[in-house]
């Protein structure tokens, strides 16, 4: 199973439930993908860790567009 979770408006709206869900998916051999529209920063990563969420992959829409088209948001 692959589970994708957005941070803002999803995980942060009910971190307890998503902590349980992410740990359950991982324990059953699945993947947990964290998705954000913002940049993937150490602060954001620590915020997710502190909430108890576990993940195997992450994706930042902002960082992706900065890679394929540098300065797009400037």
Buried (B, 14 or more C-beta within 10 A) or exposed (E): EEBEBBBEEBBEEEBEEBBEBBBBBBEEEEEBBBBBEEEBEEEBEEBBEEBEBBBBEBEBEBBEEBEEEEEEEE
